[in-house]
């Protein structure tokens, strides 16, 4: 898939902006720090994921002094034209439409747009806590199998209700509370089992793809023993989830929260036989985070029949020259947008250059 054009109104530092895009190859977004390069990537990323990859709320993306930002883009997916529009509001609900039809994050988005996003914050995929790795899996699954988003929304709703009941109980189930808790246990178990089964299948697909991507990035400067990457999905319970919730009920009542389920699981990343989170160098961790993105992109491309758009936010600035060249050689074909403030690998080929300064775009 690819985007034909992007239009912004009152988004971040852009009062108005229009950008026409080349469907194949790398478009370089070049400018000083703070000029607005990442904001363009963030706008496209929002259309694909319904949130900012920088982790800010909607009001943070609305231009100062205004109440609403509008993002519009024309995309093509499997020869089907898609007009994608988003309204971000300081007050009230945000809106997302595809071909004038409203959609939500939990509804089937199979015919919508998709993007693989690389950012400097991706280092947290490896060195950060397990929530980021769970989100990585769930975001891939939402693009691969849109029904996963609905199961995740149902699980999160049941989890909120169950946790609220546990806090209200204050350690003791009274009256009808036990029956209500049993209802939420069942809902949590059904949606939770579906989520974890999908995650485990995805990890099986990711394992060889991430391993190959890491080897391509690091084979020139790392001992062969340090090429061995292994991914493993680790459940926070054994056996049936409904039974596990029952077994953990006393502990859950005491703590006032749910201690087993998909929200407590981990994606283990092992490098050279050791946990990458604690034993890999920062250079290895950064290469692993890139390999996770490349591997995920490859799996999605194979499953969807067309690759997501690549959004690369200043990814070369923190890599040494050898790994910059290796990453440039590893980038898949298709449409890619790359932001950069400094030097780029000499062997990086781009098909278009856009200069950005102070919320203005020029070629």
Residue pairs with C-beta under 8 A, 6 or more apart in sequence:
1 75
1 76
1 77
1 78
1 113
1 114
1 306
1 307
1 308
1 309
1 335
2 21
2 23
2 24
2 75
2 76
2 309
2 334
2 335
3 21
3 44
3 73
3 74
3 75
3 76
3 113
3 309
3 335
4 20
4 21
4 23
4 73
4 74
4 75
4 76
5 18
5 19
5 20
5 21
5 73
5 74
6 17
6 18
6 19
6 21
6 40
6 43
6 44
6 71
6 72
6 73
7 17
7 18
7 19
7 70
7 71
7 72
7 73
8 14
8 16
8 17
8 18
8 40
8 43
8 69
8 70
8 71
8 72
9 15
9 16
9 69
9 70
10 16
10 62
10 63
10 66
10 68
10 69
10 70
11 17
11 39
11 43
11 61
11 62
11 63
11 69
11 70
11 71
11 88
12 36
12 39
12 42
12 43
12 61
12 63
12 69
12 359
13 36
13 39
13 63
13 358
13 359
14 36
14 39
14 63
14 359
15 63
15 359
17 40
17 359
17 360
17 361
18 361
19 40
19 354
19 361
21 27
21 335
21 337
21 352
22 335
22 351
22 352
23 76
23 335
24 333
24 334
24 335
24 351
25 335
25 336
25 349
25 350
25 351
25 352
26 331
26 336
26 337
26 338
26 348
26 349
26 350
26 351
26 352
27 335
27 336
27 337
27 338
27 350
27 351
27 352
27 353
27 354
28 338
28 340
28 344
28 350
28 352
28 353
28 354
29 37
29 40
29 41
29 337
29 338
29 339
29 340
29 354
29 356
30 37
30 339
30 340
30 341
30 353
30 354
30 355
30 356
31 37
31 341
31 355
31 356
31 357
32 341
32 357
33 341
35 356
35 357
35 358
35 359
36 356
36 357
36 358
36 359
36 360
37 313
37 314
37 339
37 340
37 341
37 356
38 54
38 313
38 314
38 339
40 337
40 339
40 356
40 361
41 53
41 117
41 311
41 312
41 313
41 337
41 339
42 52
42 53
42 54
42 61
43 71
43 73
44 73
44 115
44 309
44 311
44 337
45 52
45 53
45 115
45 117
45 311
46 52
46 61
46 71
46 86
46 88
47 71
47 73
47 84
47 86
47 96
47 113
47 115
48 112
48 113
48 114
48 115
48 143
48 308
48 309
49 115
49 117
49 139
49 142
50 86
50 94
50 96
50 105
52 58
52 60
52 61
53 117
53 119
53 121
53 311
53 313
54 119
54 121
55 121
58 88
58 89
58 90
58 94
59 88
59 89
59 90
61 69
61 88
62 68
62 69
62 88
62 89
62 90
63 69
67 89
67 90
67 91
68 87
68 88
68 89
68 90
69 87
69 88
70 85
70 86
70 87
70 88
71 84
71 85
71 86
71 88
72 83
72 84
72 85
72 86
73 83
73 84
73 85
73 113
74 81
74 82
74 83
74 84
75 81
75 82
75 84
75 113
76 82
77 111
77 113
77 306
78 305
78 306
80 111
81 99
82 98
82 99
82 111
82 112
82 113
83 97
83 98
83 99
83 100
84 96
84 97
84 98
84 112
84 113
85 95
85 96
85 97
85 98
86 94
86 95
86 96
86 97
87 94
87 95
87 96
88 94
89 95
95 102
96 102
96 103
96 104
97 103
98 109
98 111
98 112
103 109
103 112
105 142
105 149
105 153
106 149
106 150
106 152
106 153
106 154
107 146
107 149
107 150
108 146
108 147
108 150
109 142
109 143
109 146
109 149
110 146
113 309
114 143
114 300
114 304
114 308
114 309
115 308
115 309
115 310
115 311
116 293
116 296
116 297
116 300
116 307
116 308
116 309
116 310
116 311
117 293
117 311
117 313
118 290
118 293
118 310
118 311
118 312
118 313
118 315
119 313
119 314
119 315
120 313
120 314
120 315
120 317
120 318
122 286
122 289
122 290
122 292
122 293
123 282
123 285
123 286
123 289
124 132
124 289
125 132
125 133
125 136
125 288
125 289
125 292
126 269
126 276
126 277
126 280
126 285
126 286
126 288
126 289
126 292
127 277
127 282
127 285
128 277
130 265
130 266
130 267
133 266
133 267
133 269
134 199
134 262
134 263
134 265
134 266
134 267
136 267
136 292
136 296
137 199
137 202
137 203
137 267
138 148
138 152
138 195
138 199
140 202
140 206
140 296
140 299
140 300
141 148
141 149
141 198
141 199
141 202
142 148
142 149
142 152
143 300
143 304
143 308
144 202
144 299
144 300
144 303
144 304
145 198
148 194
148 195
148 198
151 191
151 194
151 195
151 198
152 191
152 195
154 187
154 191
155 188
155 191
155 192
155 195
155 261
155 262
158 184
158 187
158 188
158 191
159 188
159 258
159 261
159 263
161 184
162 181
162 184
162 185
162 188
162 258
163 256
163 257
163 258
165 177
165 180
165 181
165 184
166 181
166 252
166 253
166 255
166 256
166 257
166 258
167 256
167 257
168 177
169 177
169 181
169 253
170 256
171 253
171 254
172 253
173 181
173 253
181 249
185 242
185 245
185 246
186 242
188 241
188 245
188 258
188 261
189 240
189 241
189 242
189 245
192 241
192 261
192 262
193 241
195 262
196 233
196 235
196 241
196 262
196 265
199 233
199 262
199 265
199 267
200 233
202 299
203 231
203 232
203 233
203 267
205 299
205 303
206 231
206 292
206 295
206 296
206 299
207 230
207 231
209 294
209 295
209 296
209 298
209 299
210 229
210 231
210 291
210 292
210 294
210 295
210 296
211 228
211 229
211 230
211 291
211 295
212 295
213 290
213 291
213 294
213 295
213 298
213 330
214 227
214 229
214 287
214 288
214 291
215 227
215 229
216 326
216 329
216 330
217 287
217 290
217 291
217 294
217 323
217 326
217 327
217 330
218 226
218 227
218 284
218 287
218 323
218 326
219 227
219 326
220 322
220 326
221 320
221 322
221 323
222 284
225 272
226 271
226 272
226 284
227 272
228 271
228 272
228 273
229 269
229 270
229 271
229 276
229 288
229 291
230 268
230 269
230 270
231 267
231 268
231 269
231 270
232 267
232 268
232 270
233 265
233 266
233 267
233 268
234 265
234 266
234 267
234 268
235 265
236 259
236 260
236 261
236 264
236 265
236 266
237 244
237 248
237 260
237 261
238 244
241 260
241 261
244 260
245 252
245 258
245 260
245 261
248 258
248 259
248 260
251 259
252 258
252 259
258 264
268 275
269 275
269 276
269 277
269 288
269 292
270 276
271 279
271 280
271 284
271 288
272 279
274 280
276 284
276 285
276 288
277 285
280 288
283 320
283 323
286 318
286 319
287 323
290 315
290 327
294 330
294 331
294 332
297 307
297 308
297 310
297 332
298 332
300 307
300 308
301 307
301 308
301 332
301 334
306 334
307 332
307 333
307 334
308 334
309 334
309 335
309 336
309 337
310 331
310 332
310 334
310 335
310 336
310 337
311 336
311 337
312 331
312 336
312 337
312 338
312 339
313 339
314 339
314 340
314 341
315 327
315 338
316 324
316 327
316 328
316 340
316 344
316 345
316 348
317 340
317 341
317 342
319 327
321 345
324 344
324 345
324 348
325 345
325 347
327 345
328 345
328 347
328 348
329 347
338 350
352 363
353 363
354 361
354 362
354 363
355 361
355 362
355 363
